[in-house]
Amino acid sequence: MNDGEGRRRATVHDVARQAGVSLATVDRVLNGRPGVRPETIRKVEDAIQVLDFSRDLSASLLARARDLNIRFLIPSGSNEFMARLEEAIGRQARQAAAERVGITSTPIRALDSRDLVAKLDALEAQSCDCVVIVATEDAAVQQAVEQATRRGITVMTLVSDLPGSVRRAFIGIDNIAAGRTAASLLGRFLPQGGKVGVVAGSLGLRDHRERLEGFVAVLRTEFPGLVAVGPVEGHDEASETGEVVQQLLSAHPDLAGLYNLGAGNIGLIRALEGAGRAGTLRVIAHELTPSTSMGLASGAIDVVLDQDPEGEIRAAIAAARQHASGALRVEDGARLAAPIAIGIFLRDNLR
């Protein structure tokens, strides 16, 4: 008989016997609820691995006494990418309603750690099983994530991560790779070298810092003829991004390229057009939105790096369902899934 052929599927009873604990303890570990000693958690997880135990996702959700409730906390404001995330949440919420999954979204003030903390602190486990946040890297946010977790709420990060916290999983692109990609493209667009202006939304966001890290690393090692100027912060707002781009153009009339690793791209385009520089600089931006699509079509932007908001929301919901079913174990967060693929758009493949 082949290995595994005819083998009975392991149950929670088998896990409890293997670990030497009660069924209630196994249930608490599987569902990530507090009150279990670390050594007991390790026993249960070891038993799960030995027995190759997995729970049926659909059956586990059906067995719940109530719906699975997922809350998204999404920054408000003029950031078009966040608006695309909100639209994706709405579409996924309508589809999930028939599967006993309730999905809601609450706006938070963009780049406002205090508002994010207040919204996290207001959540209760009775009405929220999982909260998905676009994290600002702040000690108060880390503490709020820990407190929410202690109340029995699963916390996941979206787009911008909060490593070192007790968040269960991160859903997003590899931002260092995104920055490296931008530098590699600009290096090929500008073989003669020159100055490249760098605009960030906020360096208080880990995703923006990581993009900058990857970008600068490639320039230094592969394209030393390109010199990064900045970064300057536009706080993901169109008007402020336009102002800082105008300042870069005025201070550096010999600027050869521009990399906006944040949002506010309509302001960037207007600044380039107002200075008569649209189409004369090589420009790379993030997220395929109405503004960046317009920039690609007009030639003001050369490349847009996109992170597929629909795919990110689907992945976040899938991760929350896995956790609710017990399929996502405590140590799985960092390797829950491969990063979201980075889309590369030019005018030629603009959809």
C-alpha positions in Angstrom: 0.0 0.0 0.0 1.4 3.4 -0.9 2.2 5.8 1.9 -1.0 7.6 3.0 -3.3 5.3 1.0 -6.4 4.5 2.9 -5.2 6.6 5.9 -8.1 8.0 8.0 -8.2 11.8 8.1 -7.0 13.1 11.4 -9.6 14.8 13.6 -9.5 17.3 16.5 -9.9 14.3 18.8 -6.7 12.8 17.4 -4.9 16.1 17.9 -6.1 16.3 21.5 -4.9 12.8 22.3 -1.6 13.3 20.6 -1.0 16.6 22.5 -2.4 15.3 25.8 -4.8 18.2 26.1 -8.6 18.7 26.1 -10.7 19.3 23.0 -11.5 22.8 24.4 -7.8 23.6 24.4 -7.3 22.4 20.8 -10.2 24.6 19.8 -8.7 27.6 21.5 -5.4 27.1 19.8 -6.9 26.5 16.4 -9.0 29.6 16.6 -6.2 31.8 18.0 -8.0 32.6 21.2 -6.1 33.9 24.2 -5.6 32.1 27.5 -3.4 29.2 26.4 0.1 28.8 27.7 2.9 29.0 25.1 4.1 25.5 25.9 0.6 24.1 25.5 0.3 25.9 22.1 3.5 24.2 21.0 2.2 20.8 22.0 -0.9 21.3 20.0 1.0 22.6 17.0 3.4 19.7 17.1 0.5 17.3 17.2 -1.0 19.0 14.2 2.2 18.6 12.3 2.7 15.0 13.2 -0.8 14.1 12.3 -0.9 16.3 9.2 -4.1 17.6 10.5 -6.2 20.2 8.5 -9.7 21.4 9.0 -12.2 21.6 6.2 -12.7 25.3 5.5 -16.3 25.3 4.4 -17.5 22.9 7.1 -15.7 24.8 9.8 -17.4 28.1 8.7 -20.8 26.4 8.5 -20.3 25.0 12.0 -19.9 28.5 13.5 -22.7 29.7 15.6 -22.6 33.1 13.8 -21.3 34.7 10.6 -17.6 35.5 10.1 -17.3 39.3 10.4 -14.3 41.0 8.7 -13.7 44.7 9.1 -11.4 46.8 6.9 -9.9 50.1 8.1 -9.0 52.0 5.0 -7.5 55.5 4.8 -9.8 58.2 3.4 -8.8 61.2 1.4 -7.8 61.8 -2.2 -5.6 58.7 -2.6 -7.1 57.0 -5.7 -5.6 53.6 -4.8 -7.4 53.5 -1.5 -10.6 54.3 -3.3 -9.9 51.3 -5.5 -9.5 49.2 -2.4 -12.8 50.4 -1.1 -14.5 49.5 -4.4 -13.0 46.0 -4.3 -14.2 45.6 -0.7 -17.7 46.5 -1.8 -17.7 44.0 -4.6 -16.3 41.2 -2.5 -18.7 42.0 0.3 -21.7 41.4 -2.0 -20.3 38.0 -3.1 -19.4 36.9 0.4 -22.8 37.7 2.0 -24.2 34.4 0.7 -21.4 32.4 2.4 -22.0 33.7 5.9 -19.1 36.2 5.7 -19.9 39.8 6.6 -17.5 42.3 5.3 -17.6 46.0 6.2 -15.2 48.9 5.8 -14.6 51.9 8.1 -12.6 55.0 6.9 -9.7 56.3 8.9 -7.9 59.6 8.4 -5.0 59.1 6.1 -1.6 58.9 7.9 -3.2 59.5 11.2 -2.0 56.9 13.8 -4.3 58.3 16.5 -7.4 57.7 14.4 -6.3 54.2 13.5 -5.6 53.4 17.2 -9.0 54.8 18.2 -10.8 52.7 15.6 -8.9 49.6 16.7 -9.6 50.2 20.3 -13.3 50.5 19.6 -13.6 47.0 18.0 -15.1 44.2 20.1 -14.8 40.5 19.4 -18.5 40.0 19.5 -19.0 41.9 16.3 -15.5 41.6 14.7 -13.6 38.4 14.1 -10.9 39.9 12.0 -9.7 43.4 11.2 -7.5 44.3 8.2 -5.6 47.5 8.5 -3.3 49.7 6.4 -0.7 50.1 9.1 1.3 53.2 10.0 4.5 52.0 11.8 4.0 53.5 15.2 4.4 52.2 18.8 0.8 53.2 19.7 -0.5 51.2 16.7 1.5 48.2 17.7 0.0 48.4 21.2 -3.5 48.7 19.8 -2.9 45.7 17.6 -1.7 43.7 20.6 -4.7 44.8 22.7 -7.2 43.9 19.9 -5.5 40.4 19.6 -5.9 39.9 23.3 -9.6 40.7 23.0 -9.8 37.8 20.5 -9.7 39.8 17.3 -7.4 38.6 14.5 -5.4 41.5 13.0 -3.9 41.5 9.5 -2.0 44.2 7.7 -2.7 45.3 4.1 -0.5 47.2 1.7 1.9 48.4 4.5 3.1 46.0 7.1 3.7 46.2 10.8 6.4 43.5 11.4 7.3 42.9 15.0 3.7 43.2 16.1 1.3 40.3 16.8 -0.5 40.8 13.5 -1.4 37.5 12.0 -0.5 38.0 8.3 0.5 40.7 5.8 -1.2 41.0 2.4 0.6 43.0 -0.2 3.5 43.2 -2.7 7.2 42.9 -2.0 7.8 46.6 -1.7 11.6 46.3 -1.8 11.2 44.5 -5.1 8.9 47.2 -6.3 11.6 49.9 -5.6 14.3 47.8 -7.2 12.1 47.4 -10.3 11.6 51.1 -10.5 15.4 51.7 -10.3 16.1 49.0 -12.9 13.7 50.6 -15.3 15.0 54.1 -14.9 18.6 52.8 -15.2 17.7 51.4 -18.6 15.7 54.5 -19.7 18.6 56.8 -18.7 21.8 55.1 -19.8 23.5 58.5 -19.8 22.9 59.0 -16.1 21.6 62.1 -14.4 19.5 63.2 -11.5 16.3 61.4 -10.5 13.8 63.1 -8.2 12.2 60.8 -5.6 8.8 61.6 -4.1 7.3 59.7 -1.2 3.9 59.8 0.4 5.2 59.4 4.0 8.4 57.7 5.2 6.3 56.8 8.3 4.8 54.1 6.1 6.9 50.9 5.9 5.9 50.2 2.3 7.2 53.6 1.2 10.5 53.2 3.2 11.0 49.7 1.7 10.4 51.0 -1.9 13.0 53.7 -1.2 15.4 51.2 0.2 15.1 48.9 -2.9 15.3 51.9 -5.3 18.5 53.4 -3.7 20.2 50.0 -3.4 19.9 49.3 -7.2 21.0 52.8 -8.2 24.1 52.5 -6.0 25.1 49.0 -7.2 24.0 48.9 -10.8 23.5 52.5 -12.0 26.0 54.8 -10.2 25.5 57.4 -12.9 22.0 58.0 -11.6 21.8 60.3 -8.5 18.7 60.2 -6.4 17.5 63.7 -5.3 15.2 63.6 -2.3 13.0 62.0 -1.1 10.5 64.7 -0.6 7.1 63.9 1.0 3.8 64.7 -0.7 1.7 62.8 2.0 -0.3 61.1 -0.8 -2.3 64.3 -1.5 -2.5 65.6 -5.0 -2.0 69.3 -4.2 1.0 68.7 -1.9 2.6 66.2 -4.3 2.2 68.8 -7.1 3.9 71.4 -4.9 6.9 69.2 -4.0 7.3 68.2 -7.7 7.3 71.9 -8.7 10.0 72.5 -6.1 12.1 69.7 -7.4 11.8 70.9 -11.0 12.7 74.5 -10.0 15.7 73.4 -7.8 17.0 70.9 -10.4 16.2 72.0 -13.9 18.5 69.3 -15.2 16.3 66.5 -13.6 16.3 63.5 -16.0 13.8 61.3 -14.2 11.2 61.1 -11.4 10.0 58.3 -9.2 6.9 58.8 -7.1 6.7 55.8 -4.7 3.5 57.1 -3.2 0.2 58.5 -4.4 -1.0 62.0 -5.4 -0.1 61.5 -9.1 -2.6 63.9 -10.5 -0.7 66.6 -8.8 2.6 65.2 -10.2 1.1 65.3 -13.8 -0.2 68.8 -13.4 3.2 70.0 -12.1 5.0 68.4 -15.1 2.5 70.0 -17.5 2.7 73.4 -15.9 6.5 73.4 -16.1 6.4 72.2 -19.7 8.3 69.0 -18.7 5.6 66.4 -19.4 7.2 63.8 -21.7 10.7 65.2 -21.2 11.4 63.3 -18.0 11.3 59.5 -17.5 8.6 59.0 -14.8 7.7 56.0 -12.9 4.7 55.9 -10.5 2.6 53.4 -8.5 -0.9 52.1 -8.9 -3.0 52.0 -12.0 -5.7 54.6 -11.3 -7.6 57.1 -13.5 -4.9 59.6 -13.0 -1.9 57.3 -13.8 -3.8 55.8 -16.7 -4.3 59.4 -18.1 -0.6 60.0 -17.5 0.4 56.9 -19.4 -1.9 57.8 -22.3 -0.5 61.3 -22.5 3.2 60.3 -22.1 3.6 62.2 -18.9 4.2 58.9 -17.1 6.3 56.1 -18.6 5.6 53.1 -16.3 3.1 52.3 -13.6 3.8 49.6 -11.0 0.4 48.2 -9.8 -0.4 45.9 -6.9 -3.9 44.6 -7.9 -6.3 45.9 -5.2 -9.0 43.3 -6.1 -6.5 40.5 -5.6 -5.3 41.9 -2.3 -8.8 42.1 -0.9 -9.6 38.6 -2.1 -6.3 37.4 -0.4 -7.2 39.2 2.8 -10.7 37.6 3.0 -9.2 34.2 2.2 -6.7 34.6 5.1 -9.5 35.6 7.5 -11.5 32.6 6.5 -8.5 30.3 6.9 -8.0 31.6 10.4 -11.6 31.2 11.3 -11.5 27.6 10.2 -8.4 26.8 12.1 -6.4 26.2 8.9 -4.1 29.1 9.7 -1.8 28.3 12.6 -0.1 30.7 14.9 3.3 30.5 13.2 1.9 30.7 9.7 1.4 34.5 9.4 4.7 35.4 7.8 4.4 32.7 5.1 0.7 32.7 4.6 0.9 33.4 0.9 3.3 34.6 -1.8 3.3 38.4 -2.2 0.8 39.9 -4.5 2.3 40.1 -8.0 3.6 43.5 -9.2 1.9 44.5 -12.5 4.0 46.6 -14.9 2.0 48.9 -17.2 3.1 51.1 -20.1 1.0 53.0 -22.5 1.3 50.0 -24.9 -0.5 47.5 -22.6 -2.8 50.0 -20.8 -6.1 48.3 -20.3 
